[in-house]
């Protein structure tokens, strides 16, 4: 019951924030930023609510996560929180709420996002999930929602493989553009690697976005992270790095993303809590 209250309270916070005067494409966790944007198919964090919905159920945990990001080139910033409960072996759920703002020469954009994911496991190795994302934005005014579907496979205890389709309901909104994705996460001793590629299919040429990252644990309390992101449509490359510190069931993260050729930088700080 307390877990359900946490999930519902995050949803209840959304209309309270709607009157606050935000754009990034979305908010990102610090661990995700440090690993080149890789997270959608790994299913290891509460921010799985924003990725492949099936990945929410692939590992059992009750997690809370918070993040704040800032870009000093534009003065833009965001805050985000996520909650995930996958302790039930049959049904799992996660929710995320993001508030974003970014300044431009002619003004600013304010945006509020809500993401919800629900997943069920079929046996010990396969999970199916459905999710939604709702965007409320000013300048230009946007009020749109769409549907995500996914499947995650635990190929072996150390490896996940995922397939997802995002925004399969047409919204005519570039921030909710239809994309298909395939990706994996692999844990080899103290090293975790992941890679994901996504693009629309059937609407002209492919314009993939490729995220790849690595995480190296030095003992049980310190992690070194690095990654790379390539956005083909905009011809932009991003390099990233970061650190993670673990104190019992609490993790503190910092991630930095550097855009090559003037694409812009982003610094993110995060807090992760493993409740169970």
C-alpha positions, 0 to 999 in steps of 0.5 A, a space after each residue: 500500500 505505501 508503494 502505491 501511495 508513492 506512485 499515485 503521489 507522483 501523478 498527483 503532483 503533475 497538475 500542481 506543477 502545471 501552473 509553473 511557468 519549459 525545451 530539451 527532448 526530455 529529462 534524463 537521469 544522471 547515470 543515463 547521461 553519463 552512459 551516453 543516454 543508454 538506459 531504455 533497454 537495461 531496466 536497471 533504474 526507476 527511470 525505466 518508466 521513460 524507456 521500453 515499458 517491458 524493461 520495468 519488469 525484467 528485474 525485481 526492485 522498488 526504487 526512487 530516483 531524482 535528477 536535476 540538469 542544467 545547460 549553462 549555454 542556454 540557461 535551461 534546466 530541468 527537474 525529474 523524479 521517478 518511482 518503480 515497483 517491480 517487486 511483484 513477480 507478475 506485474 510491475 509499474 513505474 511513473 516519471 514526472 519531468 519539468 523542463 525549461 529552456 531559454 531562447 533568444 525570443 523567449 523560453 519554453 516550459 514543458 511538463 512530461 508524465 510517463 507511465 509504464 506497466 509490464 507483466 512477466 511471462 515466465 522467468 525470462 520474457 516481459 511485455 509492457 505498455 506505456 504512455 507519455 503525456 506532454 504539456 508545453 508552452 510556446 508553442 502550445 502542445 498537449 499530446 499523449 501517445 502509446 509505447 509498446 515493448 518486449 524485454 528478454 533476459 537472454 541470460 542472468 547478465 544480459 537483457 535484449 529489448 525491442 520497443 515501439 514508441 509513440 505508435 499513435 500519430 500526434 503530428 508532434 515532433 516530440 512524440 515522433 514514432 520510433 522503433 528501437 532495439 538494444 541490449 545491456 550486458 554485465 560482465 563482472 564489474 563492467 556494464 555495457 549497453 547500446 541502443 539504436 532507434 529510428 522511424 521506419 516506413 516514413 522516408 529515409 532512416 534517421 537513427 539515434 545511437 546511444 552507447 555506454 559503459 560503467 566500470 565499478 571500482 569495488 562496491 562504492 564507486 563507478 566510472 561511466 562514459 558514453 557516446 550519442 549520435 543523432 544522424 538527422 541533426 549530424 550531432 555527436 555527444 560524448 559523456 562521462 560521470 561518476 557514481 557513489 553508493 552508500 548502502 541503498 543510496 546512490 549519488 550520481 553526476 553526469 556530464 554530456 558534451 556536444 561536439 561542434 557546438 551542440 551544447 553541454 549538459 550537467 546532471 546530478 542524481 539521487 537513487 534510493 533502493 527501497 527494496 
